[in-house]
Amino acid sequence: MTLHSGRRPRLAVTLGDVRGIGPEIIMKTAASREVRAAADLVFVGPANAGVDVDERTGSWTAAGTATAAAADAGRFAGRAIERAVALALEGAVDGIVTAPLDKAALLAGGYSYPGHTEMLATLTGRRVAMMLAATKPTAGATNPLRVVLATTHLALRDVPTALTARAIADAAAVTRAGLQEWFGIAEPRIALCALNPHAGDGGRFGREDDELLRPAADAAGIAGPFPADTVFVRAMRGAFDAVIAPYHDVGMTAIKVASFGGAVNVTLGLPFPRTSPDHGTALDIAGQGIADASSMIEAILLCAQIARRTAGARAVEV
């Protein structure tokens, strides 16, 4: 299927963890006038899984029970992702948007991936990068913050081993291409966030920034490393289009403090756009009708925007 001028992008939306707020925010998103004007949505769940939605509460029931077991929820979520990716690869949809999943449930359901990002990379055979992108500048800032992870879901003790020159080079290459092709930034300005306090302070707090990160940044053609306590502020003030963070929490904390509810998770490097909201399953408030769908709405709108831009680029190439 080819996206042509005048047609709304067709996006597959996965159900996420059936025990969480995914079903509720999907229903609220589908009711948004802005979303209906931007995209046609295809809701993806596993065939014959016995999953239904109660439109009064936004709760899912699975296999005739009020709640799904964790393993069932993980299996449903994994199968939905597989189906959505298949639809995108065969051209039946222009992109996918994923509701939150629970990583422990995913494992219990038979999928050993740490999260969506790693699963999508395997299913497509692509080198990818996880980016959280604010959809608008934070109050008082001039640029929307975009944060890319050089390492993703792993224990902090494992970061020094996983953070290699190759990991930084790969993240920089995928980020540069993504910003150019999906965000329309011709010459992306990318910074690398330091690993240690004050970028090691000349070796006083570790030598990784001088001996690993700085040479890797130079080789990749990006700036840095810059201390974590200033680089994200500099990006929001217009110095950089994206910041590569060395590990999960330093990057995710920055973007979520700056723009929680208005940020979108984007998997760069895929052959189709994939987005998701900037939050998790929120199991503690599921089924209460109080979940905020703002980030899910932003995820749909951004995925549709990227799909339109990439379709235009393909049209120009032809």
C-alpha positions as CSV (number, residue, x, y, z in Angstrom):
1,M,0.0,0.0,0.0
2,T,1.4,3.4,-1.0
3,L,0.4,6.5,0.9
4,H,-0.7,9.1,-1.6
5,S,-1.6,12.8,-1.3
6,G,-4.9,13.3,0.3
7,R,-5.1,10.0,2.1
8,R,-4.7,9.9,5.9
9,P,-1.9,7.6,7.1
10,R,-3.2,4.2,8.2
11,L,-1.6,3.2,11.6
12,A,-1.7,0.0,13.5
13,V,-2.3,0.5,17.2
14,T,-1.4,-2.4,19.5
15,L,-3.3,-3.1,22.7
16,G,-0.4,-3.2,25.1
17,D,-0.7,-5.0,28.5
18,V,-4.4,-5.9,28.9
19,R,-4.2,-5.3,32.7
20,G,-2.9,-1.7,32.3
21,I,-4.2,1.6,31.1
22,G,-3.5,0.8,27.4
23,P,-7.1,-0.1,26.5
24,E,-8.4,3.0,28.2
25,I,-6.0,5.5,26.6
26,I,-6.6,3.8,23.2
27,M,-10.3,4.4,23.5
28,K,-9.8,8.0,24.6
29,T,-7.4,8.5,21.7
30,A,-9.8,7.0,19.2
31,A,-12.4,9.5,20.3
32,S,-10.1,12.5,19.7
33,R,-11.3,14.7,16.8
34,E,-7.7,15.7,16.1
35,V,-6.6,12.0,15.9
36,R,-9.5,11.1,13.6
37,A,-8.5,13.9,11.3
38,A,-4.9,12.9,11.2
39,A,-5.0,9.1,10.7
40,D,-7.0,6.0,10.2
41,L,-6.4,3.5,13.1
42,V,-6.3,-0.3,12.9
43,F,-6.5,-1.8,16.4
44,V,-4.3,-4.9,16.6
45,G,-4.8,-7.7,19.1
46,P,-4.1,-11.4,18.9
47,A,-6.6,-13.4,16.9
48,N,-8.9,-15.7,18.9
49,A,-7.4,-14.6,22.2
50,G,-10.7,-14.0,23.8
51,V,-9.9,-10.3,24.5
52,D,-12.8,-7.8,24.6
53,V,-13.1,-4.3,25.8
54,D,-15.8,-2.9,28.2
55,E,-16.6,0.5,26.7
56,R,-18.1,1.7,30.0
57,T,-14.9,1.4,32.0
58,G,-12.1,1.0,29.4
59,S,-11.2,-2.3,31.0
60,W,-10.2,-5.4,29.1
61,T,-11.4,-8.9,30.0
62,A,-9.3,-11.9,28.9
63,A,-10.5,-15.4,28.3
64,G,-13.7,-14.7,30.2
65,T,-12.1,-13.4,33.4
66,A,-12.1,-9.9,34.9
67,T,-8.3,-9.6,34.7
68,A,-5.6,-11.4,32.7
69,A,-2.8,-13.3,34.3
70,A,0.6,-11.7,33.7
71,A,1.7,-14.5,31.4
72,D,-1.5,-14.2,29.3
73,A,-1.1,-10.4,29.2
74,G,2.5,-10.7,28.1
75,R,1.6,-13.2,25.4
76,F,-1.3,-11.1,24.1
77,A,1.0,-8.0,24.0
78,G,3.8,-9.8,22.2
79,R,1.5,-11.3,19.6
80,A,0.0,-7.9,18.9
81,I,3.4,-6.4,18.2
82,E,4.3,-9.3,15.9
83,R,1.1,-8.7,13.9
84,A,1.5,-5.0,13.7
85,V,5.1,-5.3,12.5
86,A,4.0,-7.8,9.8
87,L,1.3,-5.4,8.7
88,A,3.8,-2.6,8.4
89,L,6.4,-4.6,6.6
90,E,3.9,-5.8,4.0
91,G,2.6,-2.2,3.5
92,A,-0.8,-2.7,4.9
93,V,-0.2,0.1,7.4
94,D,2.0,3.2,7.2
95,G,3.3,3.0,10.8
96,I,2.6,1.5,14.2
97,V,1.8,2.9,17.6
98,T,2.2,0.7,20.7
99,A,0.4,1.0,24.0
100,P,2.5,0.3,27.1
101,L,3.5,-3.2,28.0
102,D,4.8,-4.8,31.2
103,K,8.3,-6.2,30.7
104,A,8.0,-8.9,33.3
105,A,4.7,-10.0,31.9
106,L,6.2,-10.0,28.4
107,L,8.9,-12.4,29.7
108,A,6.3,-14.6,31.5
109,G,4.4,-14.7,28.2
110,G,7.4,-16.3,26.4
111,Y,9.1,-13.2,25.0
112,S,12.6,-12.6,26.3
113,Y,13.0,-9.1,24.9
114,P,13.7,-6.3,27.5
115,G,11.1,-4.1,25.8
116,H,9.5,-2.9,22.5
117,T,12.8,-1.4,21.1
118,E,14.7,-4.6,21.2
119,M,11.8,-6.7,19.9
120,L,11.3,-4.3,17.0
121,A,14.9,-4.5,16.1
122,T,14.8,-8.3,16.0
123,L,11.6,-8.5,14.0
124,T,12.8,-6.1,11.4
125,G,16.5,-6.9,11.4
126,R,17.4,-3.3,11.7
127,R,19.9,-1.3,13.8
128,V,17.6,1.0,15.9
129,A,17.8,3.6,18.6
130,M,15.3,4.6,21.3
131,M,14.4,8.2,21.3
132,L,12.1,10.2,23.6
133,A,11.0,13.4,21.8
134,A,9.1,16.3,23.2
135,T,6.4,17.4,20.8
136,K,6.8,21.0,21.7
137,P,9.3,23.1,23.6
138,T,9.1,23.1,27.4
139,A,7.8,26.4,28.9
140,G,10.7,28.9,28.8
141,A,12.7,26.8,26.3
142,T,13.2,27.4,22.5
143,N,13.6,23.8,21.3
144,P,11.7,20.6,21.9
145,L,14.1,18.2,23.8
146,R,15.0,14.9,22.1
147,V,16.9,12.3,23.9
148,V,18.4,9.1,22.4
149,L,19.8,6.2,24.4
150,A,23.2,4.6,23.6
151,T,22.3,1.7,25.9
152,T,18.7,0.8,26.7
153,H,17.1,-1.6,29.2
154,L,19.8,-3.1,31.4
155,A,21.1,-2.9,34.9
156,L,23.2,0.1,35.8
157,R,26.1,-2.1,36.7
158,D,26.2,-3.4,33.1
159,V,26.3,0.0,31.5
160,P,30.2,0.4,31.5
161,T,30.5,-2.9,29.5
162,A,27.7,-2.1,27.1
163,L,28.7,1.5,26.5
164,T,31.3,1.1,23.7
165,A,32.6,3.2,20.9
166,R,30.5,1.2,18.5
167,A,27.4,1.7,20.6
168,I,27.9,5.5,20.5
169,A,28.7,5.5,16.8
170,D,25.6,3.4,16.0
171,A,23.4,5.7,18.1
172,A,24.8,8.8,16.4
173,A,24.4,7.4,12.9
174,V,20.8,6.2,13.5
175,T,20.0,9.5,15.2
176,R,21.4,11.6,12.4
177,A,19.5,9.7,9.8
178,G,16.3,9.8,11.8
179,L,16.4,13.5,12.4
180,Q,17.0,14.1,8.7
181,E,14.4,11.7,7.3
182,W,11.7,11.7,9.9
183,F,12.0,15.2,11.4
184,G,13.2,17.2,8.4
185,I,16.4,18.5,10.1
186,A,18.9,18.8,7.3
187,E,22.1,19.2,9.4
188,P,21.3,17.7,12.9
189,R,23.3,19.0,15.8
190,I,23.8,16.1,18.2
191,A,25.5,16.1,21.6
192,L,26.7,13.3,23.8
193,C,25.9,13.3,27.5
194,A,28.8,12.4,29.8
195,L,28.8,9.2,31.8
196,N,30.4,10.6,35.0
197,P,29.7,13.7,37.1
198,H,31.2,16.8,35.5
199,A,32.3,14.6,32.5
200,G,34.9,13.0,34.9
201,D,36.4,16.4,35.9
202,G,39.8,15.6,34.3
203,G,39.8,12.0,35.6
204,R,38.9,12.9,39.2
205,F,35.5,11.1,38.9
206,G,36.4,8.5,36.3
207,R,38.3,8.3,33.0
208,E,35.6,6.9,30.7
209,D,34.6,10.3,29.4
210,D,38.1,11.3,28.4
211,E,39.3,7.9,27.2
212,L,36.1,6.5,25.6
213,L,33.3,9.0,25.1
214,R,35.3,11.9,23.8
215,P,37.2,9.9,21.1
216,A,33.9,8.2,20.2
217,A,32.1,11.5,19.9
218,D,34.8,13.0,17.7
219,A,34.8,9.9,15.4
220,A,31.0,10.1,15.1
221,G,31.0,13.8,14.3
222,I,29.0,14.8,17.4
223,A,29.7,17.2,20.2
224,G,30.7,16.3,23.7
225,P,30.7,14.7,26.1
226,F,29.0,17.3,28.2
227,P,28.0,17.0,31.8
228,A,24.5,15.7,32.3
229,D,23.5,18.6,34.6
230,T,23.9,21.1,31.7
231,V,23.6,19.4,28.3
232,F,19.9,18.9,28.3
233,V,19.3,22.5,29.3
234,R,21.6,23.6,26.5
235,A,19.6,21.5,24.0
236,M,16.3,23.0,25.2
237,R,17.8,26.4,24.7
238,G,18.6,25.6,21.0
239,A,22.2,24.4,21.0
240,F,21.4,20.8,20.0
241,D,18.7,19.0,18.1
242,A,19.2,15.8,20.1
243,V,21.2,14.5,23.0
244,I,22.6,10.9,23.2
245,A,22.5,9.7,26.8
246,P,24.9,6.9,27.9
247,Y,22.3,5.0,29.9
248,H,18.5,4.8,30.4
249,D,17.7,6.7,33.5
250,V,19.9,9.8,32.9
251,G,18.2,10.3,29.5
252,M,14.7,9.3,30.5
253,T,14.7,11.4,33.7
254,A,15.7,14.5,31.7
255,I,13.0,14.2,29.1
256,K,10.2,13.1,31.5
257,V,10.9,16.0,33.9
258,A,11.0,18.4,31.0
259,S,7.9,17.1,29.1
260,F,6.0,14.3,30.7
261,G,2.7,13.7,29.0
262,G,3.9,15.7,25.9
263,A,6.8,13.4,24.9
264,V,6.7,10.5,22.5
265,N,8.8,7.3,22.3
266,V,10.2,7.0,18.8
267,T,12.1,3.9,17.5
268,L,14.6,5.4,15.0
269,G,16.0,3.2,12.3
270,L,13.0,1.1,11.4
271,P,11.6,0.9,7.8
272,F,8.4,2.4,9.1
273,P,7.6,4.9,11.9
274,R,6.8,3.5,15.3
275,T,5.8,5.6,18.3
276,S,4.4,5.1,21.8
277,P,3.4,7.2,24.8
278,D,6.1,8.3,27.3
279,H,4.7,6.3,30.2
280,G,4.1,2.7,31.4
281,T,1.2,0.5,32.1
282,A,0.1,2.2,35.3
283,L,-1.4,-1.0,36.7
284,D,-2.4,0.8,39.9
285,I,-5.0,3.0,38.1
286,A,-6.2,0.6,35.4
287,G,-9.9,0.4,34.9
288,Q,-10.7,3.5,36.8
289,G,-11.3,5.8,33.8
290,I,-8.8,8.4,35.1
291,A,-5.8,7.7,32.8
292,D,-4.4,10.6,30.8
293,A,-4.3,9.9,27.1
294,S,-2.3,13.0,26.2
295,S,0.9,11.2,25.3
296,M,-0.9,8.5,23.4
297,I,-2.6,11.2,21.3
298,E,0.7,12.9,20.7
299,A,2.2,9.5,19.7
300,I,-0.6,9.0,17.1
301,L,-0.1,12.5,15.7
302,L,3.7,12.2,15.5
303,C,3.5,8.8,13.8
304,A,1.1,10.2,11.2
305,Q,3.3,13.2,10.7
306,I,6.3,11.0,10.1
307,A,4.4,8.7,7.8
308,R,3.3,11.7,5.7
309,R,6.8,13.1,5.5
310,T,8.4,9.8,4.5
311,A,5.7,9.2,1.9
312,G,6.5,12.6,0.4
313,A,10.2,11.8,0.3
314,R,9.5,8.5,-1.5
315,A,7.3,10.4,-4.0
316,V,10.1,12.8,-4.7
317,E,12.6,10.0,-5.2
318,V,10.3,8.3,-7.7
